[in-house]
């Protein structure tokens, strides 16, 4: 099976500098143009589409689903909570510059095993991505799949698929609207 991991398009300017993971953030006004660019650049039409439940991913998944729906109107993007971005807990929606204290210091020193208050660790993110990935790859009769998700999920998948350390995968940029093929 070949899987295209697609990051959601850009967010509205108000999201810059804000800690968001699972928070709903508005898409940029250029969403329609960016989404059409993503669709035009896909190397092949997917047979099925999975998406994070976040609106910024669902909107793109719905647009990419258009050609599939024309063939079979019953086909809809499948939402899976395991495709959500890292949960930053109490830090969600706050400006990064405003986050201070021992929890922040601990997380900055070891974001892989430290958790924001009420959030999750990067290792927990990887565990849920692994569960989704294993289940998807075991799905029979699918050859070309699209997954619309977030940078953290794509980096976790890359770590798993390429066997590279998590820190190395998280250091690699993932462009908004970018497509990674595995």
N, C-alpha and C positions, 0 to 999 in steps of 0.2 A: 504494500500500500504506500502511496505517496501522499504526504500531508503538507498542505500549504498553511502555515501559521501567518495570520494577517493581523497586524496591530491596528486598532481603531485609528481614525483620523484625528487631526489636531483638535484641541479643546479651545474654548473661548479664552481670550486674554486674561480674564479674571482668575483663571486657574494657575497662572504662572506664580511660582513661589509658594504654592499651597500644597500641604501634605494631603494627598488623596490616594486612595487605593480603592476601597469599596465605595467611597462617596460618589454620588451621582454628580457629574460635572457637565456643564453645557458644552455642546460641540461648537466649533468655530463657525462663523457665518458662511465660510467657504466649504461647508460639509458636502454639499451636492456636487461641486466641482471636484473636490478631492476624492469622493467616493467613486465618481465616474472614472477618474484616472486610475484608481485601484482596479476597478473592473476591467478597464481597457488593457491593463498590464498583466492580467492573469495569464499564465502560460496555457491554461486549459480550463474548460468549465468543470466545476466540481460536481460529483455525483450526489454529494450530501454536504450540508453545512452545519457545523456546531458553533455555538456562540456563548460567550459570557453573558449572564443576565443583565449586565450593566447596559443602560440605554445607549452609551457611546459605542458599544459593540453591536448591540441588537440592530441599531439603525443601519449600520454598514452591512450586517448579515442579511437583513431584509432586502437591501438594494442588490446585493450579490445574488440573492436567491431568485431574482426576477426571471432569468432564463430557465431555471429549473421549474418555477411555478407555471411558466407558459406551456411546458411539456406536461407537467402533472401538478394541477392546482393543489393537490393534497400535500405536496412536499413543502415543508416549512423548516426554517432553521431550528435545530434542537438546542435548547438552553441547558447549560450544565453549570452548576454553582462551583464546581472544581476549577472552572476557567476564570474565576474572578481574580482580581489583582490582590496583592498582599494586603492583609487587614492591618491597618495602622492603629486600630483601637481608638483610644482617647486623643490621639494626635490627628485623626481624620478631620479635614476641613480647616485646620489651623495653619498659619504661615510657618514655614520651616524656620525663619529667622526668630520667631517667638518661642520656639521649643528650647527649653533650658532645663538643667537639673541632672541628677544622677542617672535617671532612666535613659535620658538622651545620650549621656556620656557612655553608658554601658552599651547601648545599641550601636553607637558610632564605632566603638572599638570592636564589637563582634555582632554585626547584623545577622549573621547566619544562625546563631543560637540564642540571641537576646530577643526579647519581645517588647514592643511598645505596650504600655498599660492597656490591658483588654484586647490586645491584638494577637498576631501570630508571628512566629519566627520564619525566616527564609527556609529553614529545613522543613517546616510544616507545609509551606507553599509547595516545595518540591515533592513532598509525600503525596499531596492531593493531585498534583500534576501527573505524577507517576501512576497513580490509580486510574486517572482518566486515560492517559496514554496507553497503558497496558490493555484496558478495556477496548479502546478504539482500535488498536492494532490487531486485536483478536476478533474483530467484527468480520464475518465472512462476506464475500461478494462485493466488497468496496475496493476500488483501485485508486480513486482520486477524491480526496476529501479536503475541504476548507475548514479552518478553525479561526474564528474571529475573536481576538482576545487582547491581552495587555502585555506590556513589555516584560514584566516580571515572570509571567507564565511562559512567554517565548524563551526567555533566558533559562528558566528551569528546564524546559523541554530540551533546549540546546545542550545543557549540562548532561542530561540523561542520555540523549541520542548520540552525542559525540564523546561521551566519557571524559569531559573536561571538568576541572574543579569549578565549583559554584562561583567562587570569586572571579575566575576568569570569564565565565559566561556572563556574569553581571557587569563586568567591565566593558563588554561589547555593546555598542550603540544599537538601538532598535528604532528605526524611524517611524513616525506616525504614518499609517497607511502602507508601511513596508511589508513585503512578503518574504517569508523564509520558507524554503522547501526542504523537507526531510523525507 
